[in-house]
Amino acid sequence: MKNHIAQELREKKTSKPLVAIVGRPNVGKSTLFNRIVGERRAVVSEIPGTTRDRIMAEAEWNGRSFLVVDTGGIEILPAGMEKGQRPLDRQPLLEDSKAFVPSIRAQAELAIQEADLIIFLTDASTGPTAADREVAGILRRTEKPVLLVANKV
């Protein structure tokens, strides 16, 4: 899957910038992706772990074409917690999503590496979380342009 997406990006990226939408689970990344693309391409759900693979589509804004990539939520788990589990105050992952948590994060980090611009989506209704701070740390190390977008205002 990763090689297929990377190949598709190489073929399309020759003339179009790549925008990656990243953030923790359930901040509205897929909803924003669908809005930017202008159609329902990504599944939207209240259940964390729904988006597992990167989804790419072409979009246009102010007459300029670009590629946009939706990513799964970057999970930050406390030390000692098994992969796929979540803190008690968080909604549980889909049962079959637990095994995919490391892969989802790896794909999000790959999208960050490949992007020309990153949209860091946060949930304004909850305020900054430890997961948001972790994602911000990853983005600071990339030295790429980042738009911080507060959703659910």
N, C-alpha and C positions, 0 to 999 in steps of 0.2 A: 504494500500500500504506500509506504513512504517513498519508494523509488518511483512509483507511478505519478504521485503528486509532484515530486521534485522535477521529473521529466516534463510534466505539463507546465509547470512554472517556468522552466527554462525556455520552452517553446513560445509561451505567451509573453514572457517578461521582456523580450527584446525591445519593445517600444512602450510598454505600459508600466507605470509604477505599481508597486504592490503595497497594499494597506492591510495590516493584520489587526483584528479585534481580539484583545486579550483581557483577562480578568479572572477573578475567582468564580466558582459555580453560581449560577442563578442570579447574575446581575443584569441580564438582558442582552447578552452578546448576540444570540441567534435572532432575537427580535430586531436589534439594530441592523444586523446583516441583511435581513429580509427587507427592511425599510430602505436601506441604501441601494440594494439590488432592484427593488421595485416589484418584487414578487416573493411568494412563499417558497423559498428554496431549502431553508433549514427548518428542522422540526423544533417547535417551541413547546416547552413543558415546564411545569412547576417542580418537577422531580429532578434533583441534582444527578448529574452523570448521563443525561440524555444525549448530549453532543459528545461523541467519542473521537471522531475523525475530523480533520480539517475539511472544510467545504469552501471551494473557491468559485467565484463568479466574476463576470465583467460588470462594471458599473460606469455611470457617467455623472459628472457634476459640473455645472457651469461650462458645458461643452467639452470637457476633458474626460477621456476614457482612462480607467484604471482597473486593476484587479483588487478584489477584496477577499479576505480569508477569514472565515469564522472558525474559532477554536473552542475546544472543550475547556471547562473551567480548571484553573490551576489549583489543585488541592494542597493545602499545607496541613500536615498532621503533626500533633505533638509527639515528642520523643517517646518511644516505647509503645506507641499505638500501632496495631497491625495495619498494613496497607489495605485500603478499602473501607476501613472503619471511619467513623466520623465522631467528633465530640458529641456528648449527649444532648447538647442544646441545638444541634443541627439536624435537619431532616435527613433520614437515611438515604443512602444511594440505592438505586435500583439494584436488586440482588445480583444480577448478572453483570453489573458495571464494576463491582469491587475489584476484579482482577485487572481491569483496564486502567486504573488510576495512574500507575507509572507511565503507561503508554500515552495516555491523554496528556499528561504533563510534558512528556518528551515531544509530542507533536506540537504543542503550544510553543515550546521553546524553539523548535525548528522554524515555526512560522515567524517568530520574533527575529531569528537570525536572517531569514530570507527577506524580511520586510524592508521597504524604503521608508515607511511611516507606520507608527503603531498607535492605535486607539486603545487606551487603557480605560476600560469601563468599570465604574464603581457603582455601588448602591448607596445613594445619599440618605435613604431612610434608616440605614443601620450605622452610618458613619464608618470611618476607617477601621478595618479589622487587622489582625495579625496577618491574614492571608493577603490583604491589600498591600501591607507593608513589604511582605515577601516579594510579591509581584513587582512592586516599585523598585526594590533592590535589584531584581533581575534586569529591569528596564534601564536602570541607571548604568549598569555595566555595559550595555549595548552601545551607548553613545549615539543612538539614533533619535530622530525627532519623535516625540511622544505627545499626543493630545490626551489630556486627562478629561474624561467625560463622566459627569455625575448623572446617573439615571435614577428613576423612581423618585423624583423630586416632588 
